[in-house]
Amino acid sequence: MNTPQAQAPKGRLYLVPAPLDFGCPEQAPVTDVIPTHTLQTAAGLRHWVCENAKSARAYLKRIGEHHPLVAPLQEQSLQELPRHVHKKGDHEAGQFDARPLLAPALAGHDMGLISEAGMPAVADPGSSVVRAAHDLGLEVIPLTGPVSLLLALAASGLNGQNFAFVGYLPQDAGERSQRLKELESFALRTGQTQIFIETPYRNPALWQALVQTLQPNTRLAISLGLTLASGRNRSDLVKNWRQQAHQGKAAGKDKSAFPPADTPAVFSIGR
């Protein structure tokens, strides 16, 4: 009589936050911004799904300086999400089937999901992987770490009980202004804070669109370089932002009036 063999337990999927300093001129000490438990858990993983293998290895190297990695960098298994998922996001790219990426977990290995900065699957690709993990019966465990959207919201003075993240705005100037007017109208009517981001090199263009398009008494908050020593948070009425811009131009100090083009920023508007 054949005895049925016990099925090997499935691995777990850990959502591993990364520092918010990706692409920034400076870096924060990783132990200052990522809790010890998160770093230790990440150090014990060797199977990863990531946004970019190069930046994932760089982060693992930083972790390894404080906690020994379970496997050398060259032996870490890193699977990248497809490029179309990066650019459009999981849902805009369609229902991407991420189940094949989780084969190691089905074989019993714990895995990590990591993006270039912050919490994976929040304002970053990865939700397709999390969804696939649930569909496959894998345990999903989010680890503690920085989430730029919530840090910016907390520092904004805007409504933190009713808010929405709307992603990126259109690149076309006319479409961007129209979208800003729509978001502002909704925020002023409902009290819901509207949060959005932009690729850093487009920060100045977005800032100019904001001060030119929004109503004078709308509140605009900008958070720059969150968790960095040089990080800044400012929340003010648009009319005061405009006054600062005019004063900066008159003094020949335009640079001080704009978000820098090399630092990630989070923008929020509301009342």
ZALUM-192943 format. One record per residue (C-alpha): y, z, x. Coordinates in nm, 2 decimals, always signed. Example, Ala and Ser with C-alpha at 12.3 -4.5 7.8 and 13.67 -1.06 7.14 Angstrom:
<site <-0.45, +0.78, +1.23>>,
<site <-0.11, +0.71, +1.37>>,
end
This chain:
<site <+0.00, +0.00, +0.00>>,
<site <+0.33, -0.11, +0.15>>,
<site <+0.60, +0.16, +0.15>>,
<site <+0.95, +0.01, +0.07>>,
<site <+1.18, +0.05, +0.37>>,
<site <+1.50, +0.25, +0.31>>,
<site <+1.81, +0.02, +0.31>>,
<site <+2.04, +0.09, +0.60>>,
<site <+2.37, +0.25, +0.49>>,
<site <+2.67, +0.03, +0.48>>,
<site <+2.96, +0.07, +0.71>>,
<site <+3.31, +0.18, +0.59>>,
<site <+3.64, -0.02, +0.61>>,
<site <+3.92, +0.18, +0.76>>,
<site <+4.28, +0.07, +0.70>>,
<site <+4.45, +0.14, +1.03>>,
<site <+4.83, +0.15, +1.04>>,
<site <+5.00, +0.02, +1.35>>,
<site <+5.34, +0.12, +1.50>>,
<site <+5.65, -0.05, +1.35>>,
<site <+5.77, -0.18, +1.69>>,
<site <+5.59, -0.51, +1.70>>,
<site <+5.83, -0.77, +1.85>>,
<site <+6.10, -0.51, +1.91>>,
<site <+6.29, -0.48, +2.24>>,
<site <+6.16, -0.12, +2.27>>,
<site <+5.84, +0.06, +2.18>>,
<site <+5.80, +0.41, +2.05>>,
<site <+5.53, +0.63, +2.21>>,
<site <+5.22, +0.57, +2.00>>,
<site <+5.14, +0.94, +1.97>>,
<site <+5.49, +1.00, +1.82>>,
<site <+5.44, +0.76, +1.53>>,
<site <+5.06, +0.75, +1.47>>,
<site <+4.87, +1.08, +1.39>>,
<site <+4.59, +1.19, +1.62>>,
<site <+4.32, +1.15, +1.36>>,
<site <+4.42, +0.79, +1.30>>,
<site <+4.42, +0.72, +1.67>>,
<site <+4.08, +0.89, +1.72>>,
<site <+3.93, +0.70, +1.43>>,
<site <+4.06, +0.37, +1.56>>,
<site <+3.93, +0.44, +1.91>>,
<site <+3.58, +0.48, +1.76>>,
<site <+3.57, +0.14, +1.60>>,
<site <+3.46, -0.18, +1.77>>,
<site <+3.46, -0.43, +1.47>>,
<site <+3.80, -0.54, +1.34>>,
<site <+3.96, -0.78, +1.10>>,
<site <+4.32, -0.84, +1.22>>,
<site <+4.63, -1.05, +1.16>>,
<site <+4.65, -1.15, +1.53>>,
<site <+4.39, -1.08, +1.80>>,
<site <+4.64, -1.06, +2.08>>,
<site <+4.86, -0.79, +1.91>>,
<site <+4.55, -0.61, +1.80>>,
<site <+4.42, -0.58, +2.16>>,
<site <+4.77, -0.47, +2.27>>,
<site <+4.76, -0.19, +2.02>>,
<site <+4.40, -0.09, +2.11>>,
<site <+4.52, -0.08, +2.47>>,
<site <+4.79, +0.17, +2.37>>,
<site <+4.53, +0.38, +2.19>>,
<site <+4.30, +0.37, +2.48>>,
<site <+4.57, +0.53, +2.70>>,
<site <+4.53, +0.85, +2.49>>,
<site <+4.18, +0.83, +2.34>>,
<site <+3.88, +0.66, +2.51>>,
<site <+3.78, +0.34, +2.32>>,
<site <+3.41, +0.32, +2.21>>,
<site <+3.39, -0.02, +2.38>>,
<site <+3.61, -0.20, +2.64>>,
<site <+3.87, -0.44, +2.51>>,
<site <+3.67, -0.74, +2.61>>,
<site <+3.37, -0.61, +2.40>>,
<site <+3.57, -0.54, +2.09>>,
<site <+3.49, -0.78, +1.80>>,
<site <+3.81, -0.91, +1.65>>,
<site <+3.81, -1.15, +1.36>>,
<site <+4.15, -1.30, +1.26>>,
<site <+4.26, -1.37, +0.90>>,
<site <+4.31, -1.75, +0.84>>,
<site <+4.66, -1.87, +0.92>>,
<site <+4.73, -1.98, +0.56>>,
<site <+4.68, -1.62, +0.45>>,
<site <+4.93, -1.50, +0.71>>,
<site <+5.20, -1.73, +0.60>>,
<site <+5.17, -1.72, +0.22>>,
<site <+5.01, -1.38, +0.16>>,
<site <+4.67, -1.31, +0.01>>,
<site <+4.76, -1.38, -0.35>>,
<site <+4.99, -1.68, -0.29>>,
<site <+4.72, -1.84, -0.07>>,
<site <+4.47, -1.81, -0.36>>,
<site <+4.18, -1.57, -0.40>>,
<site <+4.07, -1.60, -0.03>>,
<site <+3.70, -1.50, +0.00>>,
<site <+3.70, -1.24, +0.28>>,
<site <+3.35, -1.13, +0.23>>,
<site <+3.21, -1.31, +0.54>>,
<site <+3.45, -1.12, +0.76>>,
<site <+3.28, -0.79, +0.65>>,
<site <+2.93, -0.89, +0.77>>,
<site <+2.93, -0.61, +1.03>>,
<site <+2.99, -0.35, +0.76>>,
<site <+2.70, -0.48, +0.56>>,
<site <+2.49, -0.44, +0.87>>,
<site <+2.60, -0.07, +0.89>>,
<site <+2.90, -0.08, +1.13>>,
<site <+3.23, +0.08, +1.04>>,
<site <+3.52, -0.16, +1.06>>,
<site <+3.89, -0.15, +1.09>>,
<site <+4.16, -0.36, +0.92>>,
<site <+4.48, -0.39, +1.12>>,
<site <+4.81, -0.59, +1.09>>,
<site <+5.08, -0.64, +1.35>>,
<site <+5.29, -0.35, +1.22>>,
<site <+5.27, -0.08, +0.96>>,
<site <+5.00, -0.04, +0.69>>,
<site <+4.77, -0.34, +0.65>>,
<site <+4.78, -0.50, +0.30>>,
<site <+5.12, -0.35, +0.23>>,
<site <+5.39, -0.61, +0.29>>,
<site <+5.13, -0.76, +0.52>>,
<site <+4.81, -0.97, +0.48>>,
<site <+4.49, -0.79, +0.42>>,
<site <+4.45, -0.72, +0.05>>,
<site <+4.18, -0.99, +0.03>>,
<site <+3.98, -0.80, +0.28>>,
<site <+4.02, -0.47, +0.09>>,
<site <+3.93, -0.65, -0.24>>,
<site <+3.62, -0.80, -0.08>>,
<site <+3.51, -0.45, +0.06>>,
<site <+3.53, -0.31, -0.29>>,
<site <+3.33, -0.61, -0.43>>,
<site <+3.06, -0.55, -0.17>>,
<site <+3.04, -0.18, -0.24>>,
<site <+3.19, -0.06, +0.09>>,
<site <+3.39, +0.26, +0.11>>,
<site <+3.76, +0.19, +0.18>>,
<site <+3.95, +0.46, +0.37>>,
<site <+4.32, +0.43, +0.43>>,
<site <+4.44, +0.62, +0.74>>,
<site <+4.78, +0.79, +0.78>>,
<site <+5.06, +0.61, +0.95>>,
<site <+5.41, +0.46, +0.91>>,
<site <+5.49, +0.24, +0.61>>,
<site <+5.83, +0.08, +0.66>>,
<site <+5.90, +0.02, +0.29>>,
<site <+5.86, +0.38, +0.19>>,
<site <+6.05, +0.51, +0.50>>,
<site <+6.34, +0.27, +0.41>>,
<site <+6.33, +0.37, +0.04>>,
<site <+6.34, +0.74, +0.12>>,
<site <+6.64, +0.68, +0.35>>,
<site <+6.83, +0.46, +0.11>>,
<site <+6.95, +0.71, -0.16>>,
<site <+6.84, +0.46, -0.42>>,
<site <+6.59, +0.52, -0.70>>,
<site <+6.27, +0.63, -0.55>>,
<site <+6.08, +0.67, -0.88>>,
<site <+6.12, +0.31, -1.00>>,
<site <+6.12, +0.04, -0.73>>,
<site <+5.97, -0.29, -0.65>>,
<site <+5.89, -0.48, -0.33>>,
<site <+5.97, -0.85, -0.37>>,
<site <+5.87, -0.98, -0.03>>,
<site <+6.08, -1.25, +0.14>>,
<site <+6.37, -1.43, -0.02>>,
<site <+6.40, -1.81, -0.02>>,
<site <+6.53, -1.97, +0.30>>,
<site <+6.75, -2.22, +0.13>>,
<site <+7.10, -2.08, +0.10>>,
<site <+7.15, -2.18, -0.26>>,
<site <+6.81, -2.06, -0.38>>,
<site <+6.85, -1.74, -0.19>>,
<site <+7.18, -1.66, -0.35>>,
<site <+7.03, -1.73, -0.70>>,
<site <+6.74, -1.50, -0.62>>,
<site <+6.98, -1.23, -0.51>>,
<site <+7.17, -1.25, -0.83>>,
<site <+6.85, -1.23, -1.03>>,
<site <+6.73, -0.92, -0.84>>,
<site <+7.07, -0.76, -0.86>>,
<site <+7.10, -0.82, -1.24>>,
<site <+6.76, -0.66, -1.29>>,
<site <+6.83, -0.37, -1.06>>,
<site <+7.16, -0.29, -1.24>>,
<site <+7.01, -0.33, -1.58>>,
<site <+6.70, -0.12, -1.53>>,
<site <+6.78, +0.11, -1.24>>,
<site <+6.48, -0.03, -1.05>>,
<site <+6.54, -0.05, -0.67>>,
<site <+6.47, -0.39, -0.53>>,
<site <+6.33, -0.40, -0.17>>,
<site <+6.28, -0.70, +0.05>>,
<site <+6.24, -0.80, +0.41>>,
<site <+6.31, -1.10, +0.64>>,
<site <+6.19, -1.24, +0.97>>,
<site <+6.42, -1.07, +1.22>>,
<site <+6.59, -1.38, +1.35>>,
<site <+6.71, -1.45, +0.99>>,
<site <+6.86, -1.10, +0.95>>,
<site <+7.22, -1.21, +1.01>>,
<site <+7.20, -1.50, +0.76>>,
<site <+7.05, -1.27, +0.49>>,
<site <+7.31, -1.00, +0.56>>,
<site <+7.59, -1.25, +0.51>>,
<site <+7.44, -1.38, +0.19>>,
<site <+7.41, -1.02, +0.06>>,
<site <+7.78, -0.92, +0.12>>,
<site <+7.90, -1.26, -0.01>>,
<site <+7.68, -1.27, -0.32>>,
<site <+7.64, -0.92, -0.45>>,
<site <+7.88, -0.74, -0.68>>,
<site <+8.13, -0.50, -0.51>>,
<site <+7.98, -0.18, -0.66>>,
<site <+7.62, -0.26, -0.60>>,
<site <+7.46, -0.03, -0.34>>,
<site <+7.30, -0.21, -0.04>>,
<site <+7.09, -0.02, +0.20>>,
<site <+6.96, -0.15, +0.54>>,
<site <+6.70, +0.02, +0.76>>,
<site <+6.67, -0.11, +1.12>>,
<site <+6.41, -0.03, +1.38>>,
<site <+6.24, +0.24, +1.18>>,
<site <+6.06, +0.51, +1.40>>,
<site <+6.24, +0.38, +1.71>>,
<site <+6.50, +0.59, +1.90>>,
<site <+6.76, +0.32, +1.83>>,
<site <+6.67, +0.30, +1.46>>,
<site <+6.95, +0.31, +1.20>>,
<site <+6.97, +0.36, +0.82>>,
<site <+7.29, +0.29, +0.62>>,
<site <+7.34, +0.28, +0.25>>,
<site <+7.68, +0.19, +0.11>>,
<site <+7.86, -0.01, -0.17>>,
<site <+7.89, -0.38, -0.10>>,
<site <+8.27, -0.36, -0.11>>,
<site <+8.25, -0.12, +0.19>>,
<site <+8.01, -0.34, +0.38>>,
<site <+8.25, -0.63, +0.32>>,
<site <+8.54, -0.42, +0.45>>,
<site <+8.34, -0.35, +0.76>>,
<site <+8.27, -0.71, +0.81>>,
<site <+8.64, -0.81, +0.78>>,
<site <+8.74, -0.53, +1.02>>,
<site <+8.47, -0.64, +1.27>>,
<site <+8.59, -1.00, +1.27>>,
<site <+8.95, -0.89, +1.31>>,
<site <+8.85, -0.68, +1.61>>,
<site <+8.63, -0.95, +1.75>>,
<site <+8.32, -0.74, +1.70>>,
<site <+8.11, -0.94, +1.47>>,
<site <+7.79, -0.83, +1.64>>,
<site <+7.83, -0.47, +1.53>>,
<site <+7.86, -0.57, +1.17>>,
<site <+7.53, -0.75, +1.14>>,
<site <+7.17, -0.64, +1.16>>,
<site <+7.04, -0.76, +1.50>>,
<site <+6.83, -1.07, +1.51>>,
<site <+6.55, -0.91, +1.72>>,
<site <+6.47, -0.60, +1.51>>,
<site <+6.27, -0.57, +1.19>>,
<site <+6.48, -0.46, +0.89>>,
<site <+6.42, -0.35, +0.53>>,
<site <+6.69, -0.43, +0.27>>,
<site <+6.72, -0.25, -0.06>>,
<site <+6.97, -0.30, -0.35>>,
<site <+7.03, -0.09, -0.66>>,
<site <+7.28, +0.13, -0.83>>,
end
